[in-house]
Amino acid sequence: MASGRSSSPAPRPGGRGRDGIFLKEQAGPAQRCRPVRSLPDVCPKEPTGEGRVLFNGPSVVSEHDCWTVFSSKVNLPAALNDPRLAKRESDFFTKTWGLDFTETEVMPSFCLPVLTREDFSPYLQEMSPRERIHERCKTICPNKDDVDAVSSISSNHDKSRAELEQVPKMFMRPDFALDDPTTFNAVLPWSHFHGAGGKSSRDGASSKLLQEKLSHYLDVVEVSIARQISLRSDAFFHAMSSQHELQDRLGETQHAVAVLRGRMAAMDRVMCQGPLRALGAALTRNNLVKLHGKLKLMAAVQQTQPTVQLLLHTAEFVGALELIGTTKEVLQQELQGVTSFRHLGSQLCELEKLIDKMMVEDFSMYARSDLNRNLREEPLVLEKERLESLVFGLLRQKKLDLLDIYSHETIGAAKNIVTQCVSGSVELIEEIDTDVVTKLPDQMRLMTFPQWFELLKLVFQNFLLFLQRVKATLTVIRKVVLEVLDSNQRTRVLAEAGSGSGGSGAQGQGPPQGQQAPQGPPVLQGEAELAYLTHEGLFISDALNEAQQRQQGGPVVQDQNQDQDPVLEPRIQQGSEPEIQETSGTRETGFMSGETMMPSDSELNRVLTNIQDLLHTASDVSHDRCVKVLTARAKDGSLERLSSAEFVSLSQAVDGFVRDTEELVGRRSVSLRGALQSQANRFVQRFHEERKNKLSLLLDNERWKQAEVPAEFQDLVDSIADGRITLPDRKNPGPDEKRPAEYLLVNGQRYAVVGTVLLLIRIFLEYCQCVNDIPSITTDMLTRLADLLKHFNSRSCQLVLGAGALQVVGLKTITTKNLALASRCLQLVVNYIPVIRTHFETKLQPKQFSVLRHFDHITKDYNDHIAEISAKLVAIMDSLFEKNLSKYEVKAPMPSLCFRNVCKQMAKMHEAISDLLPEEQTQMLFLRINSSFKLHLKRQLARLGVVNDGGPQNGLVVVDVAFYTENLQVLRSLERLDLNMNEIWDTKR
């Protein structure tokens, strides 16, 4: 490793250049053009005694020569074998630049071409044949010296190996030690020397033989060692000669270094010491200037606490926080380590915490006084400037929980609003003794509905005013937050612009010495921190304004005795009083100076979101308090007992309040609407039960006789036909009032109805009216109305078809007129089911259309019921035919008594239903009755054996049939009825 310690050339006395630098002797002029020589071999193969001279090397004094390998001071193995590293590192740059040094990709040089394998193709093509010939020659004709050397070494190695094999293996063992008794006895067997009888000549010969054997082993080993040394003698002598040459070169190098040090000392004495003293003096002056600035900073910082106390007495929290923040920044950056200020930082922190508590308490007091004052007082925002100052101060301290404080005060104010409204309303009611009834819910339950409803509307009005005030206050807070956010962004842009201009200006030269620096540096540059501090009674805002005037070229009052310094030092005249007033300029100053104090953009955006959420929360709280008023009234079930008009008015008032709050805050609160929906469900249940019970009572008292139709119901039906599915206003009876009609006219058709059906029409119009007034209960009303219609259908079936009216009402029998009247009433209801369905469909959402299937089921049930009534009428006549025709005999006189009875019963049937059912239904019913008559007559004739043969019996039957046909066609609406009496004869015979 000797070649790596120092590769600098060692001077020799043989050659001295013109510059006093020792040069190597050159072999010839041809070598002078070579700029770089490889290092001399410190271990030459053939040592010589001639002194070696140095080659041309780089100058150790000149600074303008290029770096070469001779300039290397540390060899590569020494750099790689760093003992400080725990393990071998692949990069030796970490030795100088630390373990954190990271390799970066080196940009390729644009001056060097990119070499590829194709660039070496001509050379490879030229050298490939020669290489193959050379390799073939080496294989065929090996070097003679190498062959002799190899054969000699092999023979000597074999000979040495054979001789060494004579030595016992015991002596070659690594653990061979004579102090081991076993080993010692094996080497020197004493049993051969000491026999039982003492010494003998044989023992002496044995010991001599052992000595000769050991000597022989020693000679063999020494000869082997000598042979090995002789084989490596050239290398030993080579190393020794290299060591002597290295010592010679070290001596020459030592002499050259001594000469170089002398010259450098002369250069230092002549050229360096004077300029260094000048530089030291300039540095000392700069240090004194900095010390002077530090002392002025200390003087300004010393005035911080009195100024903060003065600002706090006037509630100028923002100015005090700015002053504390700037002072702390100066203490940490400019005055760090000053012993006299070692406690000032902690004192300022405690003072800042005290200001935080004061601001929080002041903001809480402000919110409480603002929210609890009279809601009809002006202005909406109380002391706007104070609110802005408090919000800015809290934001500067990152007290982002100010909205939580305001939210807590909002909840308390909402409770007070309800309490004040109830107390004020109760005082006006003499019937309520507040000394006996102390609880507000109990007092509200003692009110009549009109009194309570007026109270509820008053609560709604107050909460709307309350939300307007909250929104106005939050708008001011939002404006301050937006100003801070905008100021942060502008400050960031100015900082980026300042860093860019500072970098470009650093490349130029400064102003000449003794001249004032050009004005126009940014206010926040370098040591200009004095702009934020007080000095000789100057406040932060005044100092910064003066600095801005200096930057803009405006007049600035300066001390005449002050020297011109590069440090920006705003001053005011002695004796001027500080002016404690926060203006828009000082607020902008506060934004700039408190850049690091202000919340981040993400935090400010989160505050903006929380402001909107707080407005929504205030709306929700207002709705919750209104729900308390609503539930307190509904606790005893009084809201369920309201009339339809009262509940509709309540629902409209709640919907109006919900709509107004939604327009005010931008979001719909659901608590009050949910409470109203719950009450609406109870109201719907009670509403439905009342009408269902009323309908049941009407049905149980219905005698199923045709009722007269008052003009009121005819007008009701006419309004439905005109598309007005509502209850008309009740008219006072006058002298010209229409008389009741016999029939109900619906779309040109006459309906004979009972009184219950007329009231049923009014009832389902009440359902439709409730849906119009309260759309939220549409689905509940629909299911209840479907249940009501089903109840009417099933109960009427029980009373008429099931003959329940006989026991309930006391009817003697269910006549055909009762059946026909019931059928016509059902038809009237079926006529209005599509109208009801269409009305409810307009009130439902598309996803709720599935509930309309109830009307389809009801229509089917009603039609089935109508068909059953028709079948019942046919069955009545069928039993009568069977009874009369079973006694029929074909004999004179004609017409027979049987046919006369049948015609008489048919006339009674027609007389009962012709005025109730329309003509088409009467004809269809009598066609079915006629079919039944023909069937029974045909069976009786077949039983009597009468056939259509033109005989006497056939003639008698024809006479009776003609009598039947004549009497039937005489009836009204049956004149053109085709009876087809030929079907009575059995065609099979």
Protein Blocks (a to p, Z undefined) as FASTA:
>chain_A
ZZmmpmcdcddfkbccfkopacdddfbfklmmpmbdcdddfbdfbdcfbdcdddddddfk
bckbccdfklpcbdfklmmmcckbmbdcfbfklmmnojkbccddddddfkbccddfklmm
mmmmmmmmmmmmmmmmmmmmccfklmmmmmmmmmmmmmmmmmmmmpcfklmpmkbcfklm
klmmmmmccklmmcfkopcfklmmmmmmmmmmmmmmmmmmmmmmmmmmmmmmmmmmmmmm
mmmmmmmmmmmmmmmmmmmmmmmmmmmmmmmmmmmmmmmmmmmmmmmmmmmmmmmmmmmm
mmmmmmmmmmmmnopaklmmmmmmmmmmmmmmmmgoiaklmmmmmmmmmmmmmmmmmmmm
mmmmmmmmmmmmcfkbccfbehkllmmmmmmmmmmnopaklmmmmmmmmmmmmmmmmmmm
mmmmmmmpmklcfklmmbfklmmmmpcfklmmmmmmmmmmmmmmmmmmmmmmmmmmmmmm
mmmmmmmmmmmmmmmmmmmmmmmmmmmccddehiacdehiafkgcjlmmmmpceehiafk
lmmmmmmmmmnopacdddfkbccdfbdcddddehiacdddddfklmmmmmmmmmmmpccf
klmmmmmmmmmmmmmmmmmmmmmmmmmmmmmmmmnommmmpcfklmmmmmmmmmmmmmmm
mmmnopacfklmmmmmmmmmmmmmmmmmmmmmmmmmmmmmpgoiacdddfklmmmmmmmm
nopacddddddddfklccddfbdceehiacdddfklmmmmmmmmmmmmmmmmmmmlmmmm
mmmmmmmmmmmmmmmmmmmmnommmmmnopabdcfklmmmmmmmmmmmmmmmmmmmmmmm
mmpcfklmmmmmmmmmmmmmmmmmmmmmmmmmmmmmmmmmmmmmmmgccddddddfklmm
mmmmmmmmmmmmmmmpcfklmmmmmmmmmmmmmmmmmmmmmmnopacehpaklmmmmmmm
mmmmmmmmmpghilmpcfklmlmpcfkZZ
